[in-house]
Amino acid sequence: MPQMRQTVINLEVSKIREVANAGMGRSDVLPFWFGESDEVTPDFIREAAIASLQKGETFYAHNLGLPELREAVSAYTSKLHGPVGVERIAITSGGVNALMLACQAIVDAGDEVVAVTPVWPNLPAQALIMGAKLRTVSLTPRNGAWQLDLQRLLDAITPATRLLIVNAPNNPTGWTLSRDEQQAILAHCRQTGTWILADEVYERLYYEPTPNGCAPSFLDVAQADDRLVIAHSFSKSFLMTGWRLGWLVMPPAMTHHMGKLIEFNTSCASVFTQRAAVEAVRRTDEVTPRVVAHLKACRDTLVPLLQALPQVEVTPAKGGMYAFFKLSGKGDDSLALAKRLVAEAGIGLAPGNAFAPEAQGWLRWCFASKDVGRLRQGVDRLGTWLAR
């Protein structure tokens, strides 16, 4: 029988999906497993897509995206981080597509890639798909908060390291890089000739006070021609998970070649979704600040309730949309624990070992709930289950 690449065969099935599959379709389960809000995309964004379809815009677009959207994203990014020209922007078919394209553009088979973990499993898997030799540097939990040993990370990045993958604000832990850490990492990677792939899709979902209303970004400290690629998505802060639209920021000399790579992957993002994104970006002040304020209220509701439960170790995340907590006394197999919670408590959570082996015993709770009462109901169910 013909066989696929062994690398693909060896890819792990998503443990998050495995838990969700155990509970999908059950009306008695409260689902908090996926990283998305249960709030529908705002009307004016959907209406822009409908208008595009009614106009008959059902044809191919430019590989790099509609000029109007690239210009809007350039203006949006420049407002947050200083000048970022349109010649550095490529529109992609989702944030995950943006990340995969970046790996395809940078990583050859046999290259060394370093990733900071725990992290959304797609990121290290993409490097493995490209045939990379993956090394991981783990964050360390202290009193429920995960922290970076900066020197350990810098020591792991050598001239042999082709790419560093870092996601901050981080899914699942909520950990965020400081400006000083970003500067130190960038300076070190300049010396070693290492590319940085920064997944910054949660930059606006940040709950600490900052002048520009978002988390620290590598764009704030880097030059345009640095070996730096930033991946973004319309999914989180624009409530557009199902639209599958994202973008990349890269050195200007890379953009033309990225267009070629997009051609051989998806050819282009659909026009009607891009029309919707133009409205989303131009009217971001009507969406994102409200989303962030609501998510902060969700976080500030959920975390104290979890902290009040016995056996739970958790601290408020600085960014993202997750409470990542340790549940002691219930065994170290997070996947088995998450499945038990579906079956016995009617709660759907993501298992910590989906994000890294060192996160065994941890669980991720997505608190992006339109109805805060659902979070309280979920904690009540968890508390009852723990007492039982």
C-alpha positions, -999 to 999 in steps of 0.1 A, spaced: 0 0 0 14 35 -9 24 53 23 23 90 31 53 109 46 61 94 80 63 129 94 26 134 86 17 99 99 35 108 132 15 140 137 -6 138 169 -44 141 167 -55 173 185 -62 164 221 -85 195 223 -106 180 194 -105 146 212 -122 161 242 -146 182 221 -156 151 201 -165 134 234 -190 161 242 -202 177 210 -239 173 204 -246 169 241 -270 197 253 -260 190 290 -223 200 284 -210 236 288 -183 239 261 -153 260 270 -127 239 250 -122 259 218 -104 293 217 -132 314 204 -160 337 216 -196 325 214 -205 360 202 -216 363 166 -195 386 142 -210 422 144 -237 430 119 -218 456 99 -190 432 92 -214 405 80 -233 430 59 -201 440 41 -196 404 30 -232 401 19 -230 432 -2 -198 418 -18 -216 386 -27 -246 405 -40 -223 425 -63 -210 392 -77 -175 394 -62 -169 356 -64 -137 356 -84 -100 353 -76 -81 382 -59 -45 393 -58 -23 367 -41 -13 393 -14 -48 405 -8 -71 433 -19 -52 466 -20 -79 482 1 -74 456 29 -36 457 28 -38 495 31 -63 493 60 -41 467 78 -10 489 72 -28 519 87 -41 499 116 -7 484 124 11 517 121 -13 533 145 -4 507 171 33 503 165 47 530 143 51 530 105 45 496 89 42 500 51 18 482 29 47 466 11 52 445 43 17 431 45 2 399 31 -34 388 36 -38 351 44 -66 325 47 -66 325 84 -40 330 112 -30 294 111 -24 297 73 -2 328 80 19 307 105 22 278 81 32 301 52 59 316 74 73 282 82 73 272 46 91 304 37 119 300 63 123 264 73 141 237 53 141 200 63 168 194 89 168 230 102 168 236 139 137 254 153 132 265 189 97 270 203 86 284 236 61 261 253 34 255 264 18 267 232 -10 260 208 0 227 193 -3 239 157 29 260 160 55 233 167 36 209 145 40 232 115 78 232 120 77 194 122 57 191 90 85 210 73 110 184 85 126 206 112 145 195 142 124 209 170 137 220 204 115 235 231 121 258 260 95 257 286 80 284 307 79 276 344 49 278 366 52 297 398 21 300 420 -1 295 390 16 320 367 39 308 339 72 327 335 101 327 311 137 320 321 151 344 295 187 333 298 177 297 293 159 307 261 189 328 249 213 299 256 191 276 235 193 299 204 226 294 187 239 301 152 225 267 143 190 279 151 171 288 120 139 299 136 125 309 170 87 305 174 71 325 202 35 332 210 28 361 233 3 368 248 4 331 250 -22 305 244 -28 288 268 -10 304 298 -16 341 292 21 348 297 33 379 278 68 390 269 80 423 284 95 450 262 130 443 278 127 406 270 117 413 234 147 436 230 171 410 245 157 382 222 158 404 191 194 415 198 205 379 204 187 366 173 205 393 152 238 380 165 229 343 157 212 351 124 180 335 137 146 343 123 117 351 147 82 340 140 60 359 165 24 348 168 8 380 182 -29 372 175 -38 381 211 -20 414 212 -53 434 216 -67 410 242 -44 424 269 -55 436 303 -26 456 316 -25 494 310 -4 504 280 -2 536 259 -14 519 227 -39 496 242 -22 463 233 5 440 245 42 446 237 50 437 201 83 429 184 72 455 159 78 481 186 115 473 188 125 459 154 136 474 121 118 467 89 146 445 75 150 424 107 146 386 103 111 390 119 77 377 107 46 386 127 14 365 123 -20 380 130 -57 369 127 -91 386 124 -104 357 146 -100 369 182 -103 407 186 -127 411 156 -150 381 165 -143 365 131 -131 330 139 -151 312 111 -141 337 84 -106 322 81 -87 354 75 -53 366 88 -23 386 78 15 386 79 40 414 85 74 407 71 106 424 57 98 442 24 121 420 4 102 389 15 67 400 4 69 393 -33 81 357 -26 54 353 0 29 361 -28 43 332 -48 40 309 -18 4 319 -13 -3 311 -49 8 275 -43 -12 271 -11 -46 289 -14 -40 313 -44 -58 340 -24 -83 348 3 -119 351 -9 -129 386 -19 -161 388 2 -143 379 34 -117 405 27 -145 431 21 -158 422 55 -123 426 70 -119 461 55 -149 472 75 -137 454 106 -103 471 105 -117 506 96 -143 504 124 -122 485 149 -131 511 176 -167 498 174 -156 462 181 -123 456 198 -125 479 229 -159 464 238 -146 429 232 -116 435 255 -136 451 282 -161 422 282 -133 396 282 -117 413 312 -150 412 330 -152 375 321 -117 369 334 -123 388 366 -155 368 372 -140 334 365 -106 335 381 -117 344 417 -144 317 416 -118 291 405 -94 304 432 -121 298 458 -123 261 449 -101 235 467 -73 219 447 -73 247 421 -42 267 414 -47 297 390 -38 333 386 -53 360 363 -38 360 328 -24 392 315 -35 385 280 -55 361 259 -89 346 266 -80 317 289 -77 306 325 -50 280 327 -52 262 360 -38 232 378 -62 208 394 -43 187 420 -53 154 434 -70 141 403 -40 125 385 -15 139 361 -32 128 328 -49 160 316 -66 143 287 -82 117 309 -92 144 334 -108 165 307 -128 136 294 -140 128 329 -152 163 334 -172 161 302 -187 127 312 -192 134 349 -195 172 353 -208 184 320 -179 208 315 -158 209 283 -122 221 289 -90 217 270 -63 194 284 -30 209 294 -9 182 278 -24 193 244 0 223 247 31 206 261 41 176 282 51 199 310 15 211 313 2 177 324 -23 182 352 -33 216 339 -66 226 321 -75 255 299 -108 272 302 -118 297 275 -136 325 292 -148 342 260 -185 338 269 -212 363 259 -232 352 290 -210 356 321 -236 334 339 -223 304 319 -189 308 336 -205 308 370 -226 278 361 -194 260 349 -176 267 382 -206 255 401 -205 222 382 -167 219 388 -171 226 425 -199 200 428 -178 175 410 -147 182 432 -169 178 464 -183 145 451 
